[in-house]
Protein backbone atom coordinates (compact mmCIF):
# COMPACT_ATOMS: atom_id res chain seq x y z
CA UNK A 1 0.00 0.00 0.00
CA UNK A 2 1.25 3.44 -0.80
CA UNK A 3 2.07 5.95 1.87
CA UNK A 4 1.00 9.48 1.23
CA UNK A 5 3.96 11.76 0.66
CA UNK A 6 4.19 15.46 1.16
CA UNK A 7 2.94 17.74 -1.58
CA UNK A 8 5.90 18.97 -3.59
CA UNK A 9 4.69 21.17 -6.37
CA UNK A 10 7.19 23.56 -7.86
CA UNK A 11 6.43 27.23 -7.68
CA UNK A 12 6.52 27.60 -11.44
CA UNK A 13 6.86 30.80 -13.39
CA UNK A 14 5.39 34.06 -12.30
CA UNK A 15 5.53 33.78 -8.51
CA UNK A 16 5.84 37.32 -7.25
CA UNK A 17 8.81 38.22 -5.09
CA UNK A 18 9.31 41.95 -4.70
CA UNK A 19 12.67 42.86 -3.24
CA UNK A 20 12.75 45.37 -0.43
CA UNK A 21 15.23 48.19 -0.90
CA UNK A 22 16.09 51.31 1.01
CA UNK A 23 14.21 53.35 -1.56
CA UNK A 24 11.06 51.23 -1.65
CA UNK A 25 7.80 53.16 -1.57
CA UNK A 26 5.17 51.25 0.38
CA UNK A 27 1.44 51.31 -0.29
CA UNK A 28 -0.81 53.04 2.19
CA UNK A 29 -2.09 50.85 4.99
CA UNK A 30 -5.32 50.96 6.93
CA UNK A 31 -7.86 50.57 4.13
CA UNK A 32 -9.80 47.83 2.38
CA UNK A 33 -6.91 47.08 -0.01
CA UNK A 34 -4.61 45.20 2.34
CA UNK A 35 -0.81 45.40 2.41
CA UNK A 36 1.15 42.26 3.35
CA UNK A 37 4.91 42.04 4.02
CA UNK A 38 7.13 39.22 5.15
CA UNK A 39 8.04 35.57 4.67
CA UNK A 40 9.41 34.30 1.36
CA UNK A 41 8.08 30.86 2.36
CA UNK A 42 4.47 31.93 2.91
CA UNK A 43 4.52 34.76 0.36
CA UNK A 44 4.02 32.58 -2.74
CA UNK A 45 1.01 30.94 -1.07
CA UNK A 46 -0.61 34.32 -0.51
CA UNK A 47 0.15 35.29 -4.10
CA UNK A 48 -1.63 32.17 -5.31
CA UNK A 49 -4.67 32.87 -3.13
CA UNK A 50 -5.01 36.52 -4.12
CA UNK A 51 -7.29 36.08 -7.15
CA UNK A 52 -9.67 33.79 -5.26
CA UNK A 53 -9.89 36.16 -2.30
CA UNK A 54 -10.53 39.19 -4.47
CA UNK A 55 -13.36 37.39 -6.26
CA UNK A 56 -15.04 36.38 -2.98
CA UNK A 57 -16.83 39.74 -2.72
CA UNK A 58 -15.99 40.34 0.94
CA UNK A 59 -15.39 44.08 0.64
CA UNK A 60 -11.65 43.69 1.20
CA UNK A 61 -9.03 43.02 -1.47
CA UNK A 62 -5.32 42.38 -1.95
CA UNK A 63 -3.38 43.95 -4.80
CA UNK A 64 -0.33 42.05 -6.04
CA UNK A 65 1.69 45.26 -5.80
CA UNK A 66 0.99 45.31 -2.06
CA UNK A 67 2.69 41.95 -1.42
CA UNK A 68 6.31 42.40 -0.37
CA UNK A 69 8.36 39.28 0.36
CA UNK A 70 11.18 40.57 2.54
CA UNK A 71 11.52 37.87 5.27
CA UNK A 72 9.52 37.18 8.44
CA UNK A 73 11.55 39.47 10.68
CA UNK A 74 11.28 42.39 8.28
CA UNK A 75 7.54 41.84 7.83
CA UNK A 76 6.88 41.82 11.58
CA UNK A 77 9.13 44.86 11.91
CA UNK A 78 7.12 46.67 9.24
CA UNK A 79 3.89 45.75 11.04
CA UNK A 80 5.14 47.35 14.25
CA UNK A 81 6.95 50.28 12.66
CA UNK A 82 5.90 53.86 13.24
CA UNK A 83 4.27 54.68 10.92
CA UNK A 84 2.92 51.19 10.30
CA UNK A 85 4.09 49.84 6.91
CA UNK A 86 1.79 46.84 6.42
CA UNK A 87 -1.58 45.53 7.55
CA UNK A 88 -0.56 41.88 7.90
CA UNK A 89 2.84 40.27 8.31
CA UNK A 90 3.57 36.87 6.80
CA UNK A 91 5.80 34.78 9.07
CA UNK A 92 7.37 31.33 9.03
CA UNK A 93 8.18 31.46 12.74
CA UNK A 94 6.26 32.11 15.94
CA UNK A 95 6.29 35.52 17.59
CA UNK A 96 9.20 36.33 19.89
CA UNK A 97 8.41 36.57 23.57
CA UNK A 98 11.65 38.39 24.39
CA UNK A 99 12.33 42.09 24.09
CA UNK A 100 10.50 45.07 25.48
CA UNK A 101 7.90 45.23 24.18
CA UNK A 102 7.87 41.70 22.79
CA UNK A 103 6.31 40.82 19.45
CA UNK A 104 3.90 38.51 21.29
CA UNK A 105 2.59 41.43 23.36
CA UNK A 106 2.01 43.60 20.28
CA UNK A 107 0.68 41.14 17.76
CA UNK A 108 -1.42 38.01 17.22
CA UNK A 109 -0.11 35.18 15.05
CA UNK A 110 -2.78 33.00 13.43
CA UNK A 111 -1.61 29.67 11.97
CA UNK A 112 -2.16 29.82 8.21
CA UNK A 113 -0.89 26.42 7.09
CA UNK A 114 1.24 23.50 8.21
CA UNK A 115 4.85 23.41 7.09
CA UNK A 116 8.25 22.00 8.01
CA UNK A 117 11.89 22.89 7.53
CA UNK A 118 13.54 20.40 5.20
CA UNK A 119 17.29 19.82 5.58
CA UNK A 120 18.70 19.19 2.12
CA UNK A 121 22.06 18.49 0.53
CA UNK A 122 23.39 18.45 -2.99
CA UNK A 123 22.91 14.88 -4.15
CA UNK A 124 25.70 14.85 -6.72
CA UNK A 125 28.55 15.88 -4.43
CA UNK A 126 27.49 14.75 -0.94
CA UNK A 127 28.55 11.18 0.00
CA UNK A 128 25.73 8.72 -0.69
CA UNK A 129 25.58 7.44 2.90
CA UNK A 130 24.67 10.88 4.26
CA UNK A 131 20.92 10.36 4.61
CA UNK A 132 20.16 11.13 8.27
CA UNK A 133 21.25 13.74 10.83
CA UNK A 134 20.35 14.33 14.45
CA UNK A 135 19.29 17.78 15.56
CA UNK A 136 22.55 18.08 17.48
CA UNK A 137 24.56 17.27 14.35
CA UNK A 138 22.61 19.89 12.40
CA UNK A 139 23.31 22.38 15.14
CA UNK A 140 27.01 21.50 15.17
CA UNK A 141 27.34 21.90 11.41
CA UNK A 142 25.66 25.31 11.48
CA UNK A 143 27.71 26.49 14.43
CA UNK A 144 30.91 25.21 12.83
CA UNK A 145 31.97 23.07 15.80
CA UNK A 146 33.11 20.21 13.56
CA UNK A 147 36.08 22.37 12.61
CA UNK A 148 37.48 21.12 15.93
CA UNK A 149 37.19 17.45 14.96
CA UNK A 150 40.32 15.34 14.51
CA UNK A 151 38.99 14.62 11.00
CA UNK A 152 38.85 18.34 10.16
CA UNK A 153 41.54 20.93 9.61
CA UNK A 154 40.54 23.70 11.99
CA UNK A 155 39.10 25.78 9.16
CA UNK A 156 36.75 23.48 7.27
CA UNK A 157 34.20 20.84 8.26
CA UNK A 158 34.00 17.38 6.66
CA UNK A 159 31.32 14.71 6.46
CA UNK A 160 33.57 12.20 8.25
CA UNK A 161 34.11 14.46 11.28
CA UNK A 162 34.63 12.70 14.61
CA UNK A 163 32.71 13.52 17.78
CA UNK A 164 33.53 16.86 19.38
CA UNK A 165 33.34 18.08 22.96
CA UNK A 166 33.82 21.82 23.26
CA UNK A 167 36.04 23.02 26.09
CA UNK A 168 34.75 24.85 29.16
CA UNK A 169 35.89 28.14 27.66
CA UNK A 170 33.64 27.69 24.64
CA UNK A 171 34.08 29.05 21.13
CA UNK A 172 34.22 32.79 20.50
CA UNK A 173 31.43 34.01 18.27
CA UNK A 174 31.62 37.05 16.05
CA UNK A 175 29.51 38.98 18.56
CA UNK A 176 32.07 38.47 21.34
CA UNK A 177 30.01 35.82 23.16
CA UNK A 178 31.53 32.40 23.86
CA UNK A 179 29.22 29.59 22.77
CA UNK A 180 28.87 25.86 23.40
CA UNK A 181 30.75 25.60 26.69
CA UNK A 182 31.19 21.88 27.47
CA UNK A 183 28.77 20.93 24.68
CA UNK A 184 29.08 17.49 23.10
CA UNK A 185 28.42 16.82 19.43
CA UNK A 186 28.25 13.27 17.99
CA UNK A 187 30.37 12.15 15.05
CA UNK A 188 28.90 12.86 11.64
CA UNK A 189 27.48 9.92 9.63
CA UNK A 190 30.61 9.54 7.48
CA UNK A 191 32.94 9.01 10.43
CA UNK A 192 35.30 6.12 9.81
CA UNK A 193 34.78 6.14 6.05
CA UNK A 194 37.73 7.75 4.24
CA UNK A 195 35.57 8.23 1.14
CA UNK A 196 33.42 10.64 3.16
CA UNK A 197 36.27 13.07 3.80
CA UNK A 198 34.39 15.64 1.74
CA UNK A 199 34.14 19.27 2.77
CA UNK A 200 30.73 20.50 3.90
CA UNK A 201 29.70 23.79 2.31
CA UNK A 202 27.10 25.48 4.51
CA UNK A 203 24.29 27.58 3.04
CA UNK A 204 22.16 29.56 5.49
CA UNK A 205 19.31 32.05 5.29
CA UNK A 206 19.58 35.78 5.97
CA UNK A 207 19.46 36.92 9.59
CA UNK A 208 15.83 38.09 9.49
CA UNK A 209 14.57 34.84 7.95
CA UNK A 210 11.82 33.17 9.96
CA UNK A 211 13.00 29.78 8.73
CA UNK A 212 16.47 30.49 10.07
CA UNK A 213 15.02 31.65 13.39
CA UNK A 214 12.80 28.58 13.69
CA UNK A 215 15.66 26.21 12.94
CA UNK A 216 17.86 27.93 15.52
CA UNK A 217 15.19 27.75 18.19
CA UNK A 218 14.47 24.10 17.42
CA UNK A 219 17.94 22.56 17.25
CA UNK A 220 19.35 24.63 20.15
CA UNK A 221 16.30 24.53 22.42
CA UNK A 222 17.07 23.86 26.07
CA UNK A 223 20.78 23.27 25.51
CA UNK A 224 20.47 19.89 23.80
CA UNK A 225 23.42 17.59 24.32
CA UNK A 226 25.13 19.62 27.04
CA UNK A 227 27.33 18.04 29.65
CA UNK A 228 28.18 19.93 32.84
CA UNK A 229 29.06 23.56 33.43
CA UNK A 230 27.28 26.76 32.67
CA UNK A 231 27.81 30.45 32.25
CA UNK A 232 25.44 33.35 32.29
CA UNK A 233 27.30 34.68 29.26
CA UNK A 234 26.37 31.62 27.24
CA UNK A 235 22.81 32.18 25.96
CA UNK A 236 22.40 28.59 24.76
CA UNK A 237 23.56 26.91 27.93
CA UNK A 238 21.73 29.33 30.18
CA UNK A 239 18.56 27.95 28.61
CA UNK A 240 17.48 31.33 27.37
CA UNK A 241 16.57 31.26 23.73
CA UNK A 242 18.37 34.30 22.46
CA UNK A 243 15.83 35.12 19.79
CA UNK A 244 17.45 38.33 18.63
CA UNK A 245 18.19 37.35 15.05
CA UNK A 246 21.31 39.50 14.92
CA UNK A 247 23.01 37.59 17.71
CA UNK A 248 21.40 34.16 17.82
CA UNK A 249 24.27 31.65 17.92
CA UNK A 250 23.02 29.31 15.20
CA UNK A 251 25.28 29.88 12.17
CA UNK A 252 27.33 32.34 14.20
CA UNK A 253 30.53 30.43 13.58
CA UNK A 254 29.91 29.45 9.97
CA UNK A 255 28.28 32.51 8.49
CA UNK A 256 29.09 35.28 10.92
CA UNK A 257 31.56 36.98 8.58
CA UNK A 258 31.12 35.43 5.17
CA UNK A 259 27.73 36.48 3.85
CA UNK A 260 28.17 34.89 0.44
CA UNK A 261 26.28 31.76 1.48
CA UNK A 262 23.35 33.56 3.12
CA UNK A 263 20.35 33.04 0.86
CA UNK A 264 17.70 35.78 0.87
CA UNK A 265 14.71 33.58 0.03
CA UNK A 266 13.51 29.99 0.10
CA UNK A 267 13.67 29.88 -3.69
CA UNK A 268 17.26 31.11 -3.70
CA UNK A 269 18.19 28.44 -1.16
CA UNK A 270 16.65 25.71 -3.30
CA UNK A 271 18.51 26.96 -6.35
CA UNK A 272 21.81 27.21 -4.47
CA UNK A 273 21.65 23.62 -3.22
CA UNK A 274 20.42 22.18 -6.51
CA UNK A 275 23.09 23.96 -8.59
CA UNK A 276 25.98 23.55 -6.14
CA UNK A 277 29.27 22.20 -7.43
CA UNK A 278 30.18 20.97 -3.95
CA UNK A 279 28.72 19.09 -0.95
CA UNK A 280 26.38 21.90 0.02
CA UNK A 281 23.85 21.69 2.85
CA UNK A 282 20.90 24.05 3.35
CA UNK A 283 17.30 24.22 4.53
CA UNK A 284 13.94 25.53 3.36
CA UNK A 285 10.20 24.95 3.73
CA UNK A 286 8.21 22.11 2.17
CA UNK A 287 8.20 22.02 -1.60
CA UNK A 288 11.46 23.90 -2.07
CA UNK A 289 13.36 20.61 -2.33
CA UNK A 290 12.14 19.64 -5.79
CA UNK A 291 15.39 20.12 -7.69
CA UNK A 292 16.80 17.08 -9.48
CA UNK A 293 20.05 17.37 -7.55
CA UNK A 294 18.54 17.78 -4.07
CA UNK A 295 18.52 15.03 -1.44
CA UNK A 296 16.31 15.37 1.64
CA UNK A 297 17.86 14.47 4.99
CA UNK A 298 15.92 12.48 7.61
CA UNK A 299 16.01 13.99 11.11
CA UNK A 300 16.42 12.37 14.54
CA UNK A 301 15.55 14.14 17.79
CA UNK A 302 18.49 13.17 20.01
CA UNK A 303 17.39 14.82 23.24
CA UNK A 304 17.17 12.50 26.24
CA UNK A 305 13.75 10.94 26.56
CA UNK A 306 12.70 11.57 22.97
CA UNK A 307 11.77 9.18 20.18
CA UNK A 308 15.15 8.69 18.50
CA UNK A 309 13.73 7.46 15.21
CA UNK A 310 14.73 9.03 11.91
CA UNK A 311 11.76 10.73 10.26
CA UNK A 312 11.38 12.16 6.79
CA UNK A 313 9.34 15.30 6.06
CA UNK A 314 6.28 13.47 4.72
CA UNK A 315 2.67 14.56 5.22
CA UNK A 316 1.96 12.09 7.98
CA UNK A 317 5.16 12.90 9.87
CA UNK A 318 4.57 16.64 9.68
CA UNK A 319 0.93 16.46 10.73
CA UNK A 320 1.67 14.10 13.59
CA UNK A 321 4.68 16.21 14.60
CA UNK A 322 6.94 13.15 14.43
CA UNK A 323 9.15 15.00 11.97
CA UNK A 324 11.06 17.15 14.43
CA UNK A 325 11.26 20.29 12.32
CA UNK A 326 7.49 20.64 11.77
CA UNK A 327 6.01 24.12 12.15
CA UNK A 328 3.23 26.49 11.18
CA UNK A 329 3.40 29.49 8.91
CA UNK A 330 1.49 32.45 10.32
CA UNK A 331 -0.53 35.49 9.37
CA UNK A 332 0.34 38.16 11.95
CA UNK A 333 -1.94 41.07 12.80
CA UNK A 334 -1.31 44.04 15.09
CA UNK A 335 -3.55 44.08 18.16
CA UNK A 336 -3.90 47.86 18.21
CA UNK A 337 -4.46 48.24 14.48
CA UNK A 338 -7.53 50.36 13.72
CA UNK A 339 -7.88 48.34 10.52
CA UNK A 340 -7.97 45.04 12.43
CA UNK A 341 -11.48 44.13 11.31
CA UNK A 342 -10.47 44.31 7.65
CA UNK A 343 -7.28 42.38 8.37
CA UNK A 344 -9.29 39.55 9.91
CA UNK A 345 -11.59 39.34 6.90
CA UNK A 346 -8.65 37.98 4.94
CA UNK A 347 -7.21 35.90 7.79
CA UNK A 348 -10.52 34.17 8.53
CA UNK A 349 -11.16 33.55 4.84
CA UNK A 350 -7.70 32.04 4.36
CA UNK A 351 -7.91 29.59 7.26
CA UNK A 352 -11.43 28.38 6.42
CA UNK A 353 -11.67 24.59 6.42
CA UNK A 354 -12.30 24.17 2.70
CA UNK A 355 -11.37 27.67 1.59
CA UNK A 356 -9.56 28.57 -1.61
CA UNK A 357 -6.86 29.90 0.70
CA UNK A 358 -6.15 26.44 2.08
CA UNK A 359 -6.29 25.05 -1.46
CA UNK A 360 -3.71 27.65 -2.47
CA UNK A 361 -1.47 26.44 0.35
CA UNK A 362 -1.66 22.87 -0.95
CA UNK A 363 -1.29 23.87 -4.60
CA UNK A 364 1.83 25.87 -3.85
CA UNK A 365 3.86 23.70 -1.52
CA UNK A 366 2.38 23.72 2.00
CA UNK A 367 -0.13 21.56 3.91
CA UNK A 368 -3.63 22.68 4.81
CA UNK A 369 -4.33 23.21 8.51
CA UNK A 370 -6.82 20.35 8.66
CA UNK A 371 -5.51 17.52 6.48
CA UNK A 372 -7.56 15.97 3.71
CA UNK A 373 -7.40 12.72 5.64
CA UNK A 374 -9.29 14.24 8.60
CA UNK A 375 -12.64 13.76 6.91
CA UNK A 376 -14.79 14.85 9.84
CA UNK A 377 -12.42 17.72 10.73
CA UNK A 378 -12.21 16.87 14.43
CA UNK A 379 -8.44 17.36 14.66
CA UNK A 380 -7.49 13.67 14.51
CA UNK A 381 -7.18 11.03 11.82
CA UNK A 382 -9.02 8.02 13.17
CA UNK A 383 -11.36 5.11 12.53
CA UNK A 384 -14.22 7.57 12.14
CA UNK A 385 -12.52 9.07 9.11
CA UNK A 386 -11.98 5.59 7.73
CA UNK A 387 -15.69 4.82 8.13
CA UNK A 388 -16.64 8.11 6.46
CA UNK A 389 -14.25 7.37 3.62
CA UNK A 390 -15.81 3.92 3.28
CA UNK A 391 -19.20 5.57 2.85
CA UNK A 392 -17.74 7.85 0.19
CA UNK A 393 -15.62 5.39 -1.74
CA UNK A 394 -17.92 5.16 -4.76
CA UNK A 395 -18.65 8.87 -4.76
CA UNK A 396 -17.24 10.34 -7.99
CA UNK A 397 -18.32 13.97 -7.79
CA UNK A 398 -15.15 16.03 -7.37
CA UNK A 399 -17.04 19.18 -6.41
CA UNK A 400 -18.23 20.35 -3.02
CA UNK A 401 -16.99 19.48 0.48
CA UNK A 402 -16.57 15.78 -0.26
CA UNK A 403 -13.72 16.60 -2.63
CA UNK A 404 -11.53 16.69 0.49
CA UNK A 405 -11.99 12.92 0.62
CA UNK A 406 -10.01 12.62 -2.62
CA UNK A 407 -6.79 11.70 -0.82
CA UNK A 408 -4.68 10.95 -3.86
CA UNK A 409 -6.13 13.91 -5.77
CA UNK A 410 -7.05 12.03 -8.93
CA UNK A 411 -10.47 13.69 -9.19
CA UNK A 412 -12.52 10.82 -7.78
CA UNK A 413 -13.17 9.35 -4.34
CA UNK A 414 -12.63 5.60 -4.54
CA UNK A 415 -11.00 2.52 -3.04
CA UNK A 416 -7.51 3.94 -3.59
CA UNK A 417 -8.34 6.82 -1.26
CA UNK A 418 -9.63 4.32 1.29
CA UNK A 419 -6.30 2.46 1.14
CA UNK A 420 -4.37 5.70 1.58
CA UNK A 421 -6.50 6.64 4.57
CA UNK A 422 -5.96 3.19 6.04
CA UNK A 423 -2.26 3.97 6.17
CA UNK A 424 -3.08 7.01 8.30
CA UNK A 425 -5.48 5.25 10.68
CA UNK A 426 -5.16 6.25 14.33
CA UNK A 427 -2.61 9.02 13.84
CA UNK A 428 -3.21 12.06 16.04
CA UNK A 429 -2.20 15.36 14.50
CA UNK A 430 -1.01 18.51 16.26
CA UNK A 431 -3.88 20.81 17.18
CA UNK A 432 -4.06 24.54 16.76
CA UNK A 433 -2.69 26.58 19.68
Order of alpha helices (4+ residues) and beta strands (2+ residues): beta-alpha-beta-alpha-beta-alpha-beta-beta-alpha-beta-beta-beta-beta-beta-beta-alpha-alpha-beta-alpha-beta-beta-beta-alpha-beta-alpha-alpha-alpha-alpha
